[in-house]
Amino acid sequence: MALVLVVEDERDLAEVLEGYLRQAGHRTERAADGPTAVAIAARTRPDLVLLDINLPGLDGHDVLRAIRAQGPTPVIFLTARSDEIDRIVGLELGADDYVTKPFSPREVMARVKAVLRRSGDDAETAPRPLRVGPLEVDLARLRVAYDGADVAVTVTELRLLARLAAQPGRVFTRAELLEAALPDSDALERVVDAHLKNLRRKLEEAGAGAAIETVRGAGYRLRRP
């Protein structure tokens, strides 16, 4: 089963989450502050991270930046912040999903199961790599490349790009893209904007230019080469 890193400074809550995870057959690691979380993530390469935002040492946003620098490990934010803008910031930084406190452990476990299944399904049932001009999207290998050079993306960004690349030129609504990337989440459609903003920036930095276009009032599409 999966190795899940629980990053939570509330000891009682962390222990409850670990208990549910172990009951489901997962292995766990725990960190109560930001620097420890970054060190454990680098050492153990977990399959998933449950990450609180309010942490001593480094906050959850800084921890997420460090984890993203290490690779595309799925991350679910655990946050007491109810303001939507805080959730959007986390998603723009690369979080795959979020759960707002107070929550039930069963709700968290449902999100864990969904995110792990999505990342596992990509590797096990993915079709052949998609190629749109110099852009390559490989779900099986969790890889995006432009003109032969790797582009570091999250699992959620990868799934969004794969949906767009499957039919370049077609306009997809936010609802369609949300279903493709986060089918089991109750996230608002605005999270699609946050993930695509991040993805656009990465593709532009790789030399792809404005590969993803916004169609006002309709949605998004991947430009044909």
GICOR-V49568 format. One record per residue. RES is the residue in three letters. SS is DSSP state (~ for helix, > for strand, _ for the rest). Layout:
RES/SS
RES/SS
//
This chain:
MET/_
ALA/_
LEU/>
VAL/>
LEU/>
VAL/>
VAL/>
GLU/_
ASP/_
GLU/_
ARG/~
ASP/~
LEU/~
ALA/~
GLU/~
VAL/~
LEU/~
GLU/~
GLY/~
TYR/~
LEU/~
ARG/~
GLN/~
ALA/_
GLY/_
HIS/_
ARG/>
THR/>
GLU/>
ARG/>
ALA/>
ALA/_
ASP/>
GLY/~
PRO/~
THR/~
ALA/~
VAL/~
ALA/~
ILE/~
ALA/~
ALA/~
ARG/~
THR/~
ARG/_
PRO/_
ASP/_
LEU/>
VAL/>
LEU/>
LEU/>
ASP/>
ILE/_
ASN/_
LEU/_
PRO/>
GLY/_
LEU/_
ASP/_
GLY/~
HIS/~
ASP/~
VAL/~
LEU/~
ARG/~
ALA/~
ILE/~
ARG/~
ALA/~
GLN/~
GLY/_
PRO/_
THR/_
PRO/>
VAL/>
ILE/>
PHE/>
LEU/>
THR/>
ALA/_
ARG/_
SER/_
ASP/_
GLU/~
ILE/~
ASP/~
ARG/~
ILE/~
VAL/~
GLY/~
LEU/~
GLU/~
LEU/~
GLY/_
ALA/_
ASP/_
ASP/>
TYR/>
VAL/>
THR/>
LYS/_
PRO/_
PHE/_
SER/_
PRO/~
ARG/~
GLU/~
VAL/~
MET/~
ALA/~
ARG/~
VAL/~
LYS/~
ALA/~
VAL/~
LEU/~
ARG/~
ARG/~
SER/~
GLY/~
ASP/~
ASP/~
ALA/~
GLU/~
THR/~
ALA/_
PRO/_
ARG/_
PRO/_
LEU/>
ARG/>
VAL/>
GLY/_
PRO/_
LEU/>
GLU/>
VAL/>
ASP/>
LEU/_
ALA/_
ARG/_
LEU/_
ARG/>
VAL/>
ALA/>
TYR/>
ASP/_
GLY/_
ALA/>
ASP/>
VAL/>
ALA/_
VAL/_
THR/_
VAL/~
THR/~
GLU/~
LEU/~
ARG/~
LEU/~
LEU/~
ALA/~
ARG/~
LEU/~
ALA/~
ALA/~
GLN/_
PRO/_
GLY/_
ARG/_
VAL/_
PHE/>
THR/_
ARG/~
ALA/~
GLU/~
LEU/~
LEU/~
GLU/~
ALA/~
ALA/~
LEU/_
PRO/_
ASP/_
SER/_
ASP/_
ALA/_
LEU/_
GLU/_
ARG/~
VAL/~
VAL/~
ASP/~
ALA/~
HIS/~
LEU/~
LYS/~
ASN/~
LEU/~
ARG/~
ARG/~
LYS/~
LEU/~
GLU/~
GLU/~
ALA/_
GLY/_
ALA/_
GLY/_
ALA/_
ALA/_
ILE/>
GLU/>
THR/>
VAL/>
ARG/_
GLY/_
ALA/_
GLY/>
TYR/>
ARG/>
LEU/>
ARG/_
ARG/_
PRO/_
//
